[in-house]
């Protein structure tokens, strides 16, 4: 034991750099093992989140995927407009707990204008950083990040254009005053302007008053998801899009691709693990004299192993522990798997150590 | 006795060893160092036939790699208790306790190696070319130290491999084995 402590002390003093490299390589291996699974977990969690913003998106008859893509992400064109009657119907529906209208179709500088109410900011976790939310049809808010990029400040007056093209017909008669700056969770909410739904009617001289592009619904009970498709079948010109089913379908479609990503993604940590093994092996070669010396002193194999390789093993373990600490908050079980995988190179290297001949 | 190292085979003459010093002589490649390792019990090869001596407590002074690069002399001494300050003085190594091996000359390292080997409590001491890197004065210093050690341990065996005429003259009464 005395000789082991003596060797460890000397190694700490004279071999600090290699020991730190070992700790770093073990940390890197553990972290890299995590990357592919974390990537797919992240994709899946984002999809799950997206599915939870609204239980149902009601749009004009058409593709449910198109309705979700347009309403939630401002991708694709709207399938059409919902009349006032639809809004009234769904707002009073016994299975619906609350609703949020979404009007789309115009832009400012090519960025979409979303006509909505305050529910949207709450549902989508959009924080108000400065000013206030729009309440009048002449008021607009946008993400602080976008405002900074477009050099727009609170108090500025803007004009909207028709359609999604910045060069569309300008609504010169209708002024919009910036009254607040926000920060959204999703890229789609940080790349758009928000106005009350009424602003849309005023932009178009009152044309289409009462209509919206889509209506997002939150249900009183998730069990209503099973019953609602039949309700939609009976409703002319309305399409119910269910994000939870759409994202589940997407997840199923993407599962093989993400699985492939995980498999190929393991190549990088495998390469670092090999580098780690090589480093430990060459470090062990450098211990040849010490090994022979201890051999001549007739120390036991265990004593030799602990004296020479105990400190590198402790360094490697420090790397694993650091990795666990870093990812503790994220997911302890995932972090443990990474650390477990990173233990493998050390085990292989330890095996190689014992194979080095005197 | 026959020792096989891979594809190489060395056949040894019959050897009878007794307490005191035995000098092993012979040309390079005759298997002198291999013999010492076999007697030390650290040879990685096959030994057919009985060894001339077999003890659990043996100590070997190898030709090289007999120190750890990152331990100071005093740390080496802690690993092999029994090294006295007097012994350091006797071999001209005083004041070098805090030096690392790379800070010493080849001659100093060889004397330190001899000191460590002879400090290990053993029945059989095996010395591989203990004076090859020493000038005449230092070699005589080492021989004197070895002589005293032998006198202090009359029941111990000492087997030294050497090409050094000075050692053969200094220990002219020692038994010799020619390989």
HADDOCK unambig.tbl for C-alpha pairs under 7 A between the chains (distance, minus, plus):
assign (segid A and resid 3 and name CA) (segid B and resid 79 and name CA) 6.07 0.50 0.50
assign (segid A and resid 10 and name CA) (segid B and resid 70 and name CA) 6.53 0.50 0.50
assign (segid A and resid 10 and name CA) (segid B and resid 71 and name CA) 6.33 0.50 0.50
assign (segid A and resid 14 and name CA) (segid B and resid 70 and name CA) 6.33 0.50 0.50
assign (segid A and resid 289 and name CA) (segid B and resid 65 and name CA) 5.06 0.50 0.50
assign (segid A and resid 289 and name CA) (segid B and resid 67 and name CA) 6.64 0.50 0.50
assign (segid A and resid 289 and name CA) (segid B and resid 68 and name CA) 5.84 0.50 0.50
assign (segid A and resid 290 and name CA) (segid B and resid 67 and name CA) 6.67 0.50 0.50
assign (segid A and resid 290 and name CA) (segid B and resid 68 and name CA) 4.65 0.50 0.50
assign (segid A and resid 292 and name CA) (segid B and resid 65 and name CA) 6.67 0.50 0.50
assign (segid A and resid 293 and name CA) (segid B and resid 65 and name CA) 6.75 0.50 0.50
assign (segid A and resid 293 and name CA) (segid B and resid 66 and name CA) 5.34 0.50 0.50
assign (segid A and resid 293 and name CA) (segid B and resid 67 and name CA) 5.77 0.50 0.50
assign (segid A and resid 293 and name CA) (segid B and resid 68 and name CA) 6.67 0.50 0.50
assign (segid A and resid 296 and name CA) (segid B and resid 59 and name CA) 6.97 0.50 0.50
assign (segid A and resid 296 and name CA) (segid B and resid 60 and name CA) 6.30 0.50 0.50
